[in-house]
Amino acid sequence: MFKPHPNMVLLYRIYFALVAVPIAVCGVITSWLVYLFEPTYLYVSVLAFFAPIIAALCFILYWSSRYYSSINFRLTGDEVVVERGVWWRFKSTVPYARIMSVDIVQGPISRRLGIATVDGHTAGYTGVAGGTAGPGSRRAEASLIHIPNYAEVREKVLSAVRGRPLFTSTVSGDMLVELRRIRELLERQRTPIL
């Protein structure tokens, strides 16, 4: 069992700062303009900009640490197990035999922090989104987020996937005989087209 790197918490807080700092700068400029032209409404502009930012900051500080603590990964002999969630707990178990591709996803900030995500995709799971990494796409079934040894984990998953029969199903000898019999019957029923 292993967890994401602690830099995951820092990453989420950096994402928050990238959104909050421009909003705070706009709030300072707006409050300064209000102070110059309508000083009696200064408290309204300060509350309008800074109360939501402070509330969001408190939430992110609380949630990011709790979310990090909730995540666990396991690579067993047969499957990848991912557990996560602060309020709603999720557990995803994906057999190696179902995994079709294994990707590494790493943004510029994650690269700087030395972490990446290893995504194990199964056939057809991503649906309409087509497996893209953009907004609106669904996360992979086996998503090992924000780990430092991403290349090693990817290779470990790929080595477990290689050589396994697809969907762990094999055709028995009786089934193969029956399928050949059906094919012969269908070929006899065909009439030649002149």
Backbone as CSV, one residue per row, in Angstrom:
resi,resn,N_x,N_y,N_z,CA_x,CA_y,CA_z,C_x,C_y,C_z
1,MET,0.854,-1.180,0.000,0.000,0.000,0.000,0.895,1.237,0.000
2,PHE,0.522,2.233,-0.805,1.269,3.478,-0.821,0.323,4.647,-1.055
3,LYS,0.839,5.857,-0.890,0.045,7.081,-0.954,0.657,8.038,-1.972
4,PRO,-0.063,9.097,-2.317,0.546,10.143,-3.138,1.667,10.837,-2.359
5,HIS,2.460,11.602,-3.062,3.519,12.377,-2.413,2.880,13.552,-1.659
6,PRO,3.428,13.973,-0.525,2.874,15.122,0.208,2.827,16.416,-0.619
7,ASN,3.610,16.492,-1.691,3.544,17.672,-2.570,2.176,17.839,-3.215
8,MET,1.337,16.796,-3.159,-0.017,16.901,-3.696,-0.781,18.035,-3.004
9,VAL,-0.629,18.138,-1.694,-1.316,19.195,-0.931,-0.823,20.559,-1.399
10,LEU,0.469,20.710,-1.570,1.041,21.960,-2.064,0.528,22.276,-3.463
11,LEU,0.420,21.266,-4.309,-0.086,21.456,-5.672,-1.494,22.042,-5.662
12,TYR,-2.377,21.486,-4.850,-3.749,21.995,-4.773,-3.791,23.421,-4.235
13,ARG,-2.920,23.735,-3.311,-2.879,25.090,-2.763,-2.309,26.073,-3.786
14,ILE,-1.379,25.628,-4.615,-0.875,26.486,-5.698,-1.983,26.750,-6.711
15,TYR,-2.750,25.700,-7.064,-3.883,25.897,-7.973,-4.852,26.937,-7.420
16,PHE,-5.130,26.852,-6.135,-6.016,27.836,-5.508,-5.427,29.240,-5.613
17,ALA,-4.129,29.369,-5.336,-3.485,30.687,-5.395,-3.532,31.265,-6.803
18,LEU,-3.426,30.423,-7.819,-3.480,30.900,-9.198,-4.838,31.522,-9.536
19,VAL,-5.866,31.079,-8.854,-7.197,31.658,-9.059,-7.432,32.819,-8.094
20,ALA,-7.053,32.653,-6.838,-7.387,33.635,-5.796,-6.577,34.922,-5.901
21,VAL,-5.316,34.838,-6.272,-4.479,36.046,-6.302,-4.997,37.075,-7.317
22,PRO,-5.324,36.684,-8.560,-5.886,37.698,-9.480,-7.205,38.297,-8.978
23,ILE,-8.038,37.464,-8.337,-9.294,37.988,-7.792,-8.998,38.967,-6.657
24,ALA,-8.025,38.658,-5.811,-7.655,39.549,-4.713,-7.089,40.862,-5.243
25,VAL,-6.288,40.807,-6.301,-5.746,42.037,-6.906,-6.890,42.896,-7.441
26,CYS,-7.849,42.268,-8.108,-9.028,43.030,-8.576,-9.787,43.630,-7.400
27,GLY,-9.873,42.880,-6.298,-10.548,43.391,-5.108,-9.835,44.587,-4.509
28,VAL,-8.509,44.563,-4.483,-7.739,45.696,-3.944,-7.943,46.924,-4.828
29,ILE,-7.869,46.743,-6.144,-8.046,47.874,-7.064,-9.451,48.440,-6.955
30,THR,-10.452,47.554,-6.930,-11.836,48.011,-6.817,-12.072,48.722,-5.492
31,SER,-11.553,48.151,-4.402,-11.730,48.782,-3.084,-11.049,50.150,-3.035
32,TRP,-9.899,50.266,-3.657,-9.198,51.551,-3.691,-10.005,52.587,-4.470
33,LEU,-10.591,52.167,-5.613,-11.425,53.084,-6.399,-12.686,53.475,-5.632
34,VAL,-13.287,52.512,-4.953,-14.469,52.822,-4.141,-14.094,53.789,-3.028
35,TYR,-12.958,53.566,-2.406,-12.497,54.451,-1.339,-12.296,55.885,-1.856
36,LEU,-11.787,56.017,-3.075,-11.560,57.349,-3.645,-12.858,58.076,-3.975
37,PHE,-13.846,57.343,-4.509,-15.053,57.998,-5.005,-16.270,57.859,-4.089
38,GLU,-16.398,56.773,-3.378,-17.527,56.550,-2.477,-17.046,55.850,-1.208
39,PRO,-16.347,56.542,-0.318,-15.755,55.904,0.858,-16.765,55.207,1.775
40,THR,-18.015,55.611,1.732,-18.997,54.980,2.621,-19.301,53.536,2.209
41,TYR,-19.022,53.168,0.968,-19.293,51.811,0.489,-18.046,50.922,0.476
42,LEU,-17.006,51.374,1.127,-15.763,50.619,1.130,-15.948,49.222,1.718
43,TYR,-16.661,49.135,2.849,-16.844,47.826,3.490,-17.576,46.845,2.586
44,VAL,-18.485,47.335,1.745,-19.226,46.463,0.829,-18.279,45.834,-0.200
45,SER,-17.398,46.670,-0.781,-16.475,46.121,-1.781,-15.450,45.180,-1.148
46,VAL,-15.012,45.512,0.069,-14.053,44.640,0.754,-14.698,43.291,1.055
47,LEU,-15.919,43.314,1.581,-16.623,42.065,1.874,-16.914,41.272,0.605
48,ALA,-17.307,41.960,-0.464,-17.665,41.277,-1.713,-16.491,40.492,-2.295
49,PHE,-15.294,41.027,-2.180,-14.132,40.349,-2.763,-13.427,39.423,-1.784
50,PHE,-13.235,39.872,-0.563,-12.349,39.143,0.340,-13.034,38.090,1.200
51,ALA,-14.308,38.231,1.502,-15.007,37.201,2.288,-15.046,35.863,1.540
52,PRO,-15.406,35.832,0.238,-15.387,34.549,-0.473,-13.975,33.951,-0.588
53,ILE,-12.978,34.809,-0.775,-11.606,34.314,-0.891,-11.150,33.693,0.428
54,ILE,-11.467,34.340,1.541,-11.076,33.810,2.855,-11.817,32.504,3.145
55,ALA,-13.101,32.450,2.791,-13.874,31.217,2.992,-13.305,30.079,2.139
56,ALA,-12.991,30.372,0.879,-12.424,29.352,-0.009,-11.042,28.909,0.482
57,LEU,-10.256,29.845,0.975,-8.930,29.516,1.499,-9.047,28.564,2.692
58,CYS,-9.956,28.853,3.604,-10.158,27.967,4.762,-10.584,26.575,4.305
59,PHE,-11.482,26.519,3.324,-11.935,25.234,2.808,-10.780,24.451,2.177
60,ILE,-9.989,25.103,1.318,-8.874,24.433,0.632,-7.830,23.948,1.637
61,LEU,-7.522,24.772,2.642,-6.550,24.359,3.657,-7.028,23.115,4.398
62,TYR,-8.319,23.062,4.712,-8.886,21.913,5.418,-8.990,20.699,4.493
63,TRP,-9.611,20.896,3.322,-9.921,19.788,2.421,-8.667,19.123,1.840
64,SER,-7.669,19.906,1.413,-6.503,19.320,0.745,-5.755,18.352,1.668
65,SER,-5.631,18.688,2.926,-4.967,17.782,3.874,-5.793,16.530,4.126
66,ARG,-7.074,16.698,4.279,-7.966,15.550,4.503,-8.007,14.637,3.280
67,TYR,-8.041,15.238,2.087,-8.082,14.439,0.856,-6.804,13.622,0.710
68,TYR,-5.669,14.248,0.980,-4.391,13.531,0.924,-4.407,12.327,1.869
69,SER,-4.907,12.530,3.076,-4.948,11.448,4.073,-5.877,10.314,3.657
70,SER,-6.877,10.607,2.833,-7.870,9.595,2.465,-7.424,8.676,1.335
71,ILE,-6.367,9.017,0.628,-5.978,8.279,-0.575,-5.019,7.139,-0.234
72,ASN,-5.331,5.968,-0.779,-4.465,4.788,-0.660,-4.458,4.057,-1.993
73,PHE,-3.279,3.551,-2.383,-3.134,2.758,-3.601,-2.558,1.398,-3.221
74,ARG,-2.992,0.360,-3.957,-2.424,-0.983,-3.795,-2.273,-1.618,-5.166
75,LEU,-1.106,-2.196,-5.416,-0.874,-2.989,-6.607,-0.739,-4.433,-6.139
76,THR,-1.808,-5.210,-6.299,-1.781,-6.603,-5.863,-1.290,-7.471,-7.016
77,GLY,-1.337,-8.763,-6.845,-0.921,-9.671,-7.904,-1.855,-9.669,-9.095
78,ASP,-3.129,-9.286,-8.875,-4.121,-9.358,-9.953,-4.783,-8.040,-10.313
79,GLU,-4.634,-6.997,-9.476,-5.419,-5.785,-9.722,-4.791,-4.543,-9.108
80,VAL,-5.322,-3.399,-9.560,-4.958,-2.101,-9.000,-6.145,-1.647,-8.152
81,VAL,-5.878,-1.251,-6.913,-6.941,-0.805,-6.007,-6.653,0.638,-5.609
82,VAL,-7.653,1.512,-5.808,-7.532,2.927,-5.459,-8.673,3.270,-4.497
83,GLU,-8.333,3.833,-3.344,-9.321,4.296,-2.363,-9.091,5.778,-2.127
84,ARG,-10.193,6.570,-2.115,-10.065,8.006,-1.906,-11.413,8.588,-1.491
85,GLY,-11.362,9.821,-0.983,-12.588,10.546,-0.683,-12.642,11.071,0.731
86,VAL,-13.038,12.336,0.881,-13.165,12.956,2.195,-14.568,12.714,2.735
87,TRP,-15.578,13.154,2.003,-16.959,12.975,2.457,-17.576,11.731,1.824
88,TRP,-17.393,11.529,0.549,-17.852,10.340,-0.143,-16.639,9.485,-0.445
89,ARG,-16.649,8.264,0.047,-15.518,7.354,-0.152,-15.721,6.575,-1.446
90,PHE,-14.665,6.468,-2.227,-14.679,5.712,-3.475,-13.601,4.641,-3.404
91,LYS,-13.935,3.471,-3.930,-12.948,2.399,-4.039,-13.067,1.822,-5.439
92,SER,-11.965,1.895,-6.157,-11.926,1.399,-7.524,-10.967,0.218,-7.583
93,THR,-11.450,-0.907,-8.103,-10.628,-2.098,-8.254,-10.635,-2.480,-9.724
94,VAL,-9.466,-2.449,-10.341,-9.355,-2.735,-11.764,-8.383,-3.894,-11.965
95,PRO,-8.875,-5.032,-12.488,-7.975,-6.157,-12.761,-6.974,-5.789,-13.866
96,TYR,-5.753,-6.272,-13.745,-4.735,-5.994,-14.767,-5.195,-6.471,-16.142
97,ALA,-5.961,-7.557,-16.182,-6.405,-8.111,-17.456,-7.343,-7.175,-18.206
98,ARG,-7.955,-6.205,-17.528,-8.869,-5.265,-18.186,-8.178,-3.998,-18.659
99,ILE,-6.969,-3.750,-18.205,-6.274,-2.501,-18.545,-5.750,-2.578,-19.972
100,MET,-6.117,-1.564,-20.775,-5.714,-1.492,-22.177,-4.505,-0.584,-22.389
101,SER,-4.414,0.489,-21.619,-3.276,1.411,-21.758,-2.958,2.034,-20.409
102,VAL,-1.695,2.427,-20.269,-1.228,3.056,-19.033,-0.505,4.339,-19.430
103,ASP,-1.010,5.473,-18.956,-0.467,6.779,-19.322,0.105,7.487,-18.100
104,ILE,1.038,8.399,-18.372,1.547,9.298,-17.341,1.057,10.694,-17.697
105,VAL,0.421,11.367,-16.740,-0.081,12.725,-16.931,0.661,13.630,-15.954
106,GLN,1.289,14.682,-16.500,2.084,15.569,-15.651,2.024,16.987,-16.214
107,GLY,1.462,17.905,-15.449,1.415,19.301,-15.847,2.698,20.017,-15.460
108,PRO,2.805,21.291,-15.840,4.039,22.021,-15.543,4.320,22.199,-14.050
109,ILE,3.285,22.420,-13.265,3.501,22.593,-11.821,3.834,21.247,-11.181
110,SER,3.149,20.201,-11.598,3.451,18.858,-11.093,4.873,18.461,-11.448
111,ARG,5.301,18.808,-12.659,6.666,18.493,-13.079,7.668,19.163,-12.162
112,ARG,7.399,20.422,-11.828,8.291,21.177,-10.944,8.337,20.572,-9.541
113,LEU,7.202,20.008,-9.108,7.123,19.394,-7.777,7.586,17.935,-7.784
114,GLY,7.887,17.388,-8.970,8.400,16.030,-9.073,7.357,14.938,-8.909
115,ILE,6.095,15.241,-9.258,5.028,14.249,-9.133,4.268,14.141,-10.454
116,ALA,3.576,13.030,-10.635,2.757,12.816,-11.829,1.662,11.815,-11.488
117,THR,0.735,11.647,-12.417,-0.366,10.711,-12.254,-0.214,9.584,-13.256
118,VAL,-0.409,8.361,-12.797,-0.394,7.189,-13.672,-1.839,6.739,-13.840
119,ASP,-2.324,6.788,-15.099,-3.704,6.415,-15.403,-3.745,5.086,-16.139
120,GLY,-4.510,4.138,-15.605,-4.746,2.862,-16.274,-6.144,2.863,-16.849
121,HIS,-6.239,2.793,-18.187,-7.535,2.857,-18.874,-7.975,1.467,-19.319
122,THR,-9.278,1.220,-19.212,-9.850,0.001,-19.762,-10.621,0.369,-21.021
123,ALA,-10.966,-0.615,-21.817,-11.654,-0.359,-23.080,-13.026,0.256,-22.833
124,GLY,-13.298,1.363,-23.498,-14.623,1.957,-23.494,-15.013,2.755,-22.277
125,TYR,-14.204,2.841,-21.249,-14.635,3.524,-20.023,-14.782,5.017,-20.199
126,THR,-13.905,5.650,-20.984,-13.919,7.106,-21.075,-15.081,7.630,-21.893
127,GLY,-15.777,6.776,-22.627,-16.996,7.172,-23.326,-16.782,8.280,-24.326
128,VAL,-17.715,9.247,-24.348,-17.722,10.317,-25.335,-16.471,11.169,-25.256
129,ALA,-15.906,11.341,-24.084,-14.725,12.180,-23.929,-13.533,11.616,-24.688
130,GLY,-13.558,10.315,-24.997,-12.517,9.723,-25.810,-11.158,9.626,-25.143
131,GLY,-11.114,9.698,-23.849,-9.854,9.541,-23.140,-8.995,10.789,-23.118
132,THR,-9.552,11.933,-23.474,-8.763,13.158,-23.447,-8.476,13.562,-22.021
133,ALA,-7.473,14.385,-21.861,-7.113,14.824,-20.512,-7.681,16.196,-20.204
134,GLY,-8.527,16.707,-21.043,-9.060,18.051,-20.858,-10.251,18.087,-19.930
135,PRO,-10.770,19.287,-19.713,-11.940,19.446,-18.849,-13.126,18.661,-19.400
136,GLY,-13.882,18.085,-18.535,-15.060,17.343,-18.942,-14.786,15.873,-19.201
137,SER,-13.550,15.472,-19.207,-13.251,14.061,-19.414,-13.288,13.336,-18.081
138,ARG,-13.570,12.059,-18.166,-13.613,11.278,-16.937,-12.229,10.755,-16.620
139,ARG,-11.937,10.660,-15.362,-10.655,10.141,-14.904,-10.600,8.640,-15.223
140,ALA,-9.418,8.127,-15.384,-9.233,6.702,-15.637,-9.713,5.895,-14.438
141,GLU,-10.043,4.633,-14.686,-10.533,3.785,-13.604,-9.462,3.567,-12.551
142,ALA,-8.236,3.345,-12.996,-7.116,3.159,-12.071,-6.223,4.385,-12.191
143,SER,-6.479,5.375,-11.363,-5.743,6.633,-11.426,-4.919,6.799,-10.149
144,LEU,-3.612,6.623,-10.289,-2.698,6.742,-9.154,-2.141,8.159,-9.189
145,ILE,-2.796,9.056,-8.451,-2.527,10.491,-8.590,-1.343,10.964,-7.757
146,HIS,-0.592,11.876,-8.343,0.455,12.657,-7.668,1.492,11.800,-6.935
147,ILE,2.054,10.843,-7.663,3.084,9.986,-7.069,4.461,10.386,-7.597
148,PRO,5.510,10.220,-6.792,6.843,10.630,-7.224,7.535,9.608,-8.133
149,ASN,7.261,8.328,-7.941,7.916,7.269,-8.711,7.013,6.786,-9.850
150,TYR,6.475,7.728,-10.606,5.477,7.441,-11.636,5.997,6.526,-12.744
151,ALA,7.233,6.691,-13.188,7.768,5.840,-14.259,7.896,4.399,-13.771
152,GLU,8.356,4.231,-12.561,8.503,2.892,-11.982,7.144,2.218,-11.816
153,VAL,6.144,2.970,-11.321,4.804,2.403,-11.124,4.182,2.049,-12.468
154,ARG,4.356,2.908,-13.476,3.827,2.615,-14.816,4.420,1.313,-15.347
155,GLU,5.719,1.147,-15.220,6.370,-0.071,-15.697,5.894,-1.293,-14.915
156,LYS,5.670,-1.135,-13.626,5.184,-2.255,-12.809,3.784,-2.677,-13.266
157,VAL,2.906,-1.695,-13.529,1.562,-2.013,-14.007,1.631,-2.639,-15.398
158,LEU,2.449,-2.058,-16.288,2.574,-2.608,-17.643,3.114,-4.035,-17.624
159,SER,4.069,-4.317,-16.761,4.606,-5.679,-16.704,3.555,-6.653,-16.183
160,ALA,2.679,-6.192,-15.304,1.596,-7.053,-14.815,0.526,-7.253,-15.887
161,VAL,0.340,-6.246,-16.745,-0.671,-6.319,-17.803,-0.196,-7.226,-18.941
162,ARG,1.052,-7.136,-19.314,1.604,-7.913,-20.439,1.478,-9.412,-20.177
163,GLY,1.108,-10.117,-21.209,1.037,-11.573,-21.117,-0.235,-12.118,-20.513
164,ARG,-1.112,-11.256,-20.039,-2.379,-11.749,-19.481,-3.407,-11.841,-20.605
165,PRO,-4.265,-12.850,-20.581,-5.311,-12.919,-21.606,-6.307,-11.778,-21.404
166,LEU,-6.796,-11.241,-22.495,-7.736,-10.123,-22.449,-8.994,-10.518,-21.685
167,PHE,-9.345,-9.738,-20.695,-10.523,-9.933,-19.855,-10.522,-11.288,-19.151
168,THR,-9.385,-11.896,-19.011,-9.186,-13.185,-18.334,-10.156,-14.268,-18.820
169,SER,-10.502,-14.233,-20.102,-11.380,-15.280,-20.615,-10.622,-16.106,-21.639
170,THR,-10.830,-17.387,-21.582,-10.232,-18.280,-22.564,-11.352,-19.101,-23.178
171,VAL,-11.161,-19.469,-24.419,-12.166,-20.276,-25.100,-11.841,-21.739,-24.832
172,SER,-12.794,-22.457,-24.268,-12.563,-23.866,-23.958,-12.617,-24.681,-25.242
173,GLY,-12.109,-25.889,-25.173,-12.109,-26.776,-26.340,-13.507,-27.063,-26.837
174,ASP,-14.471,-27.275,-25.915,-15.855,-27.544,-26.311,-16.467,-26.355,-27.036
175,MET,-16.167,-25.164,-26.548,-16.696,-23.959,-27.199,-16.127,-23.813,-28.607
176,LEU,-14.850,-24.108,-28.766,-14.202,-23.997,-30.062,-14.797,-24.992,-31.055
177,VAL,-15.063,-26.208,-30.617,-15.697,-27.216,-31.480,-17.085,-26.748,-31.902
178,GLU,-17.837,-26.208,-30.952,-19.192,-25.729,-31.251,-19.165,-24.558,-32.224
179,LEU,-18.225,-23.638,-32.053,-18.108,-22.499,-32.973,-17.754,-22.962,-34.386
180,ARG,-16.873,-23.951,-34.498,-16.535,-24.486,-35.826,-17.739,-25.156,-36.470
181,ARG,-18.522,-25.871,-35.688,-19.732,-26.524,-36.195,-20.736,-25.486,-36.704
182,ILE,-20.903,-24.401,-35.966,-21.814,-23.333,-36.394,-21.319,-22.708,-37.693
183,ARG,-20.018,-22.481,-37.798,-19.468,-21.907,-39.026,-19.706,-22.818,-40.224
184,GLU,-19.498,-24.134,-40.048,-19.728,-25.079,-41.136,-21.189,-25.076,-41.573
185,LEU,-22.114,-25.017,-40.605,-23.540,-24.976,-40.942,-23.893,-23.712,-41.722
186,LEU,-23.325,-22.607,-41.307,-23.602,-21.342,-42.003,-23.023,-21.356,-43.414
187,GLU,-21.857,-21.949,-43.579,-21.247,-22.012,-44.921,-22.063,-22.929,-45.838
188,ARG,-22.627,-24.006,-45.340,-23.462,-24.909,-46.155,-24.758,-24.246,-46.582
189,GLN,-25.282,-23.339,-45.734,-26.566,-22.698,-46.043,-26.417,-21.574,-47.068
190,ARG,-25.240,-21.120,-47.294,-25.034,-20.042,-48.269,-25.337,-20.551,-49.656
191,THR,-26.052,-19.725,-50.361,-26.322,-20.080,-51.761,-25.447,-19.213,-52.647
192,PRO,-24.871,-19.794,-53.687,-24.020,-18.990,-54.571,-24.834,-17.968,-55.327
193,ILE,-24.268,-16.778,-55.466,-24.924,-15.686,-56.201,-24.415,-15.722,-57.620
194,LEU,-25.346,-15.781,-58.606,-24.944,-15.817,-60.013,-24.970,-14.477,-60.656
